[in-house]
Amino acid sequence: MKEYETMIYQREGRIGYIKLNRPQALNAVNNQFEDDLHNALLEFDIDEEAWVAILHGAGRSFCAGADVKARFVNMTPQESARRDRGNNPESYLGRSINWKPVIAAVHGYALGAGMAIAAECDLVVASEDAQFGITETKRGVGGGRVWAKVNAYMPSKIATEMLITGEPMPAAELYRLGFINRLAPPGQHLQAAQELAQKVLKAPPLSVRAGVRLSRKLWVQPSADADAYLLTLKLHHTEDFKEASRSFVEKRPPVYQAR
């Protein structure tokens, strides 16, 4: 199995485990992380012995979102150009080959990109003390792509509140609204995900994969539409975007100008 800088992939029986492995940064997403996650998911997808995956985080959190300093404050011209062009609407799991199910086992924070990753997973297990948030809004960029994925499975005004405030929501509330399949006591999220994986493995794998392929279609086109709409706004060129990033890194209250 391939070694990654920010991921660990291993298999036990029919279960593949993908561990987000930047614990020193609460598994925040940088460019290397993004590349590694794509490749680790692909490794699982083509691993004929693995029929279901559990995606989980090392350390204190599942994924605290984008690495603001690396990706926003120190944004390179290439990164800015990539944002001008827009993101791949199919993101991580929409480009599967074999459409095998992935379970997110969430603890700590699943914010911004972390919530997007969890939302793409076919099933979500969360620790009772987990927090989920569409925090792109507070970073000065649109959270529409994350909202589209969340809204596909949890259509409610709560999803809209998360989008326009950027404030996190507790796992218990999202469980009540149907975004989370299982709530687990603190520290037992991985065990609960393993129990759910065993239930999945009792079903014929090809019919499971047909269901996965169908359900993922719920968010692919809405996410593409959200990205296309927000692309025209070019929020990453605004003064508010710069201020949001600087104030976050400097740990001070932001002062916005709506420009």
C-alpha positions as CSV (number, residue, x, y, z in Angstrom):
1,M,0.0,0.0,0.0
2,K,1.2,3.5,-0.9
3,E,2.6,5.8,1.7
4,Y,1.2,9.3,1.8
5,E,2.5,12.5,3.5
6,T,-0.9,13.4,5.0
7,M,-3.0,10.2,4.8
8,I,-2.7,6.6,5.9
9,Y,-4.5,3.9,4.0
10,Q,-4.8,0.3,5.3
11,R,-7.2,-2.6,5.0
12,E,-8.5,-5.0,7.6
13,G,-10.7,-7.7,6.0
14,R,-13.2,-6.1,3.7
15,I,-12.8,-2.6,5.3
16,G,-10.4,0.0,4.0
17,Y,-9.4,2.7,6.5
18,I,-8.4,6.1,5.3
19,K,-7.0,8.2,8.1
20,L,-6.6,12.0,7.7
21,N,-3.1,12.5,9.1
22,R,-2.2,16.1,9.8
23,P,-3.0,16.0,13.5
24,Q,-0.7,18.9,14.3
25,A,-3.0,21.1,12.2
26,L,-6.3,19.5,13.2
27,N,-6.2,17.8,9.8
28,A,-6.6,21.1,8.0
29,V,-6.6,20.9,4.2
30,N,-3.6,22.1,2.3
31,N,-2.6,21.3,-1.3
32,Q,-0.7,18.1,-0.3
33,F,-3.6,16.9,1.8
34,E,-6.0,17.4,-1.1
35,D,-3.8,15.5,-3.5
36,D,-3.2,12.7,-0.9
37,L,-6.9,12.4,-0.2
38,H,-7.8,12.0,-3.9
39,N,-5.1,9.3,-4.3
40,A,-6.0,7.4,-1.1
41,L,-9.7,7.3,-2.1
42,L,-8.6,6.1,-5.5
43,E,-6.5,3.4,-3.9
44,F,-9.5,2.2,-1.9
45,D,-11.7,2.4,-5.0
46,I,-9.4,0.0,-7.0
47,D,-8.6,-2.3,-4.0
48,E,-10.6,-5.4,-5.0
49,E,-10.4,-6.8,-1.4
50,A,-11.9,-3.6,0.2
51,W,-15.7,-3.3,-0.1
52,V,-16.4,-0.4,2.3
53,A,-14.2,2.4,3.6
54,I,-14.1,4.3,6.9
55,L,-12.7,7.8,6.6
56,H,-11.6,9.2,10.0
57,G,-9.2,11.7,11.4
58,A,-6.0,11.4,13.5
59,G,-5.6,13.4,16.7
60,R,-8.3,15.8,18.1
61,S,-10.4,16.4,15.0
62,F,-11.8,14.9,11.8
63,C,-10.9,18.0,9.8
64,A,-11.0,21.6,10.8
65,G,-11.3,23.0,7.3
66,A,-8.8,24.7,5.0
67,D,-5.4,25.6,6.2
68,V,-6.1,29.3,6.2
69,K,-2.5,30.6,6.3
70,A,-1.3,28.2,3.6
71,R,-4.3,28.5,1.2
72,F,-5.8,32.0,1.8
73,V,-3.3,34.4,3.4
74,N,-0.4,33.1,1.3
75,M,-2.4,32.3,-1.8
76,T,-0.2,32.0,-4.8
77,P,-1.1,33.4,-8.3
78,Q,-1.7,29.8,-9.4
79,E,-4.1,29.1,-6.5
80,S,-6.0,32.4,-7.3
81,A,-6.2,31.3,-11.0
82,R,-7.5,27.9,-9.9
83,R,-10.2,29.6,-7.9
84,D,-11.1,31.8,-10.9
85,R,-11.7,28.7,-13.0
86,G,-13.8,27.0,-10.3
87,N,-13.5,23.6,-8.7
88,N,-14.3,20.2,-10.0
89,P,-18.0,19.8,-9.0
90,E,-17.5,16.1,-8.5
91,S,-14.8,16.7,-5.9
92,Y,-13.5,13.6,-4.1
93,L,-16.2,10.9,-4.3
94,G,-18.2,11.9,-7.3
95,R,-15.5,10.6,-9.7
96,S,-15.5,7.0,-8.3
97,I,-14.8,4.0,-10.6
98,N,-16.4,1.2,-8.6
99,W,-18.8,3.2,-6.4
100,K,-18.0,1.5,-3.1
101,P,-19.5,3.0,0.0
102,V,-17.6,5.3,2.3
103,I,-18.5,6.0,5.9
104,A,-17.3,9.2,7.6
105,A,-16.4,8.7,11.3
106,V,-16.3,12.2,12.7
107,H,-15.0,13.5,16.0
108,G,-14.0,17.0,17.1
109,Y,-14.5,19.4,14.2
110,A,-15.8,18.9,10.7
111,L,-15.6,22.5,9.4
112,G,-15.6,23.9,5.9
113,A,-13.7,21.4,3.7
114,G,-14.1,18.9,6.6
115,M,-17.9,19.2,6.4
116,A,-17.7,18.9,2.6
117,I,-15.7,15.7,2.9
118,A,-18.2,14.3,5.4
119,A,-21.2,15.3,3.3
120,E,-19.8,13.4,0.3
121,C,-19.5,10.2,2.3
122,D,-22.4,7.9,1.9
123,L,-23.0,7.4,5.6
124,V,-21.9,9.6,8.6
125,V,-21.2,8.5,12.1
126,A,-20.3,11.3,14.6
127,S,-19.2,11.6,18.2
128,E,-21.8,13.3,20.3
129,D,-19.3,16.2,21.0
130,A,-18.6,16.8,17.3
131,Q,-19.2,20.2,15.6
132,F,-20.1,20.7,11.9
133,G,-19.9,24.0,10.1
134,I,-19.9,25.7,6.7
135,T,-17.1,28.0,7.7
136,E,-16.2,29.2,4.2
137,T,-18.6,32.0,4.8
138,K,-16.5,33.3,7.7
139,R,-13.4,33.1,5.6
140,G,-14.9,35.4,3.0
141,V,-15.6,32.9,0.3
142,G,-18.9,31.3,-0.6
143,G,-19.9,28.1,1.1
144,G,-22.4,27.2,-1.6
145,R,-20.7,24.0,-2.7
146,V,-20.7,22.6,0.8
147,W,-24.3,23.8,1.3
148,A,-25.4,22.0,-1.8
149,K,-24.0,18.7,-0.6
150,V,-25.5,19.1,2.9
151,N,-28.8,20.3,1.5
152,A,-29.1,17.2,-0.6
153,Y,-29.5,15.1,2.5
154,M,-30.7,17.6,5.0
155,P,-33.0,20.2,3.3
156,S,-33.9,22.7,6.0
157,K,-33.6,26.3,7.1
158,I,-30.9,25.0,9.5
159,A,-28.7,24.3,6.4
160,T,-29.3,27.8,5.2
161,E,-28.5,29.2,8.7
162,M,-25.2,27.3,8.6
163,L,-24.5,28.8,5.2
164,I,-25.2,32.4,5.9
165,T,-23.8,32.6,9.4
166,G,-20.8,30.2,9.1
167,E,-21.5,29.1,12.7
168,P,-21.0,25.5,13.7
169,M,-23.9,23.2,14.7
170,P,-23.7,20.3,17.2
171,A,-23.8,16.7,15.9
172,A,-27.0,16.0,17.9
173,E,-28.9,18.7,15.8
174,L,-27.7,17.3,12.5
175,Y,-28.5,13.8,13.7
176,R,-32.1,15.0,14.4
177,L,-32.3,16.4,10.9
178,G,-31.0,13.3,9.2
179,F,-27.5,14.3,8.1
180,I,-25.9,11.9,10.6
181,N,-26.7,8.2,10.6
182,R,-25.3,7.3,14.1
183,L,-24.4,9.3,17.2
184,A,-21.7,7.7,19.3
185,P,-20.4,8.5,22.8
186,P,-17.1,10.5,22.8
187,G,-14.2,8.3,21.7
188,Q,-16.4,5.6,20.2
189,H,-17.1,7.0,16.8
190,L,-14.7,4.6,15.0
191,Q,-16.2,1.6,16.7
192,A,-19.7,2.8,15.7
193,A,-18.5,3.2,12.1
194,Q,-17.1,-0.3,12.1
195,E,-20.4,-1.7,13.4
196,L,-22.2,0.2,10.6
197,A,-19.7,-1.1,8.0
198,Q,-20.4,-4.7,9.1
199,K,-24.1,-4.1,8.3
200,V,-23.2,-2.8,4.9
201,L,-21.0,-5.9,4.2
202,K,-23.9,-8.2,4.8
203,A,-25.6,-6.9,1.6
204,P,-24.6,-8.0,-1.9
205,P,-21.8,-5.7,-2.9
206,L,-22.9,-4.9,-6.4
207,S,-26.4,-3.8,-5.3
208,V,-24.8,-1.7,-2.6
209,R,-22.7,0.0,-5.2
210,A,-25.7,0.7,-7.4
211,G,-27.3,2.5,-4.4
212,V,-24.1,4.5,-3.8
213,R,-24.0,5.6,-7.4
214,L,-27.6,6.7,-7.3
215,S,-27.4,8.6,-4.0
216,R,-24.2,10.5,-4.9
217,K,-26.1,12.0,-7.9
218,L,-28.1,14.0,-5.4
219,W,-25.3,16.4,-4.8
220,V,-23.1,16.4,-7.9
221,Q,-25.2,18.7,-10.1
222,P,-26.4,21.1,-7.3
223,S,-22.8,21.4,-6.2
224,A,-21.7,22.2,-9.8
225,D,-24.5,24.8,-10.1
226,A,-23.5,26.5,-6.8
227,D,-19.9,26.6,-7.9
228,A,-20.8,28.2,-11.3
229,Y,-22.9,30.8,-9.6
230,L,-20.3,31.8,-7.0
231,L,-17.5,31.8,-9.6
232,T,-18.9,35.0,-11.1
233,L,-18.7,36.8,-7.7
234,K,-14.9,36.3,-7.4
235,L,-15.1,36.7,-3.6
236,H,-11.5,35.7,-3.2
237,H,-10.5,39.0,-4.9
238,T,-12.4,41.1,-2.4
239,E,-11.1,43.2,0.5
240,D,-13.4,41.3,2.9
241,F,-11.8,38.0,1.9
242,K,-8.3,39.4,2.7
243,E,-9.5,40.8,6.0
244,A,-11.2,37.5,7.0
245,S,-8.0,35.6,6.4
246,R,-5.7,38.1,8.1
247,S,-7.9,38.5,11.2
248,F,-8.2,34.7,11.6
249,V,-4.4,34.3,11.5
250,E,-3.9,37.3,13.7
251,K,-6.6,36.1,16.2
252,R,-8.5,39.4,16.3
253,P,-12.0,40.4,15.4
254,P,-12.5,41.2,11.7
255,V,-13.5,44.6,10.4
256,Y,-15.4,44.2,7.2
257,Q,-16.2,46.9,4.6
258,A,-18.5,45.0,2.2
259,R,-16.1,45.5,-0.6
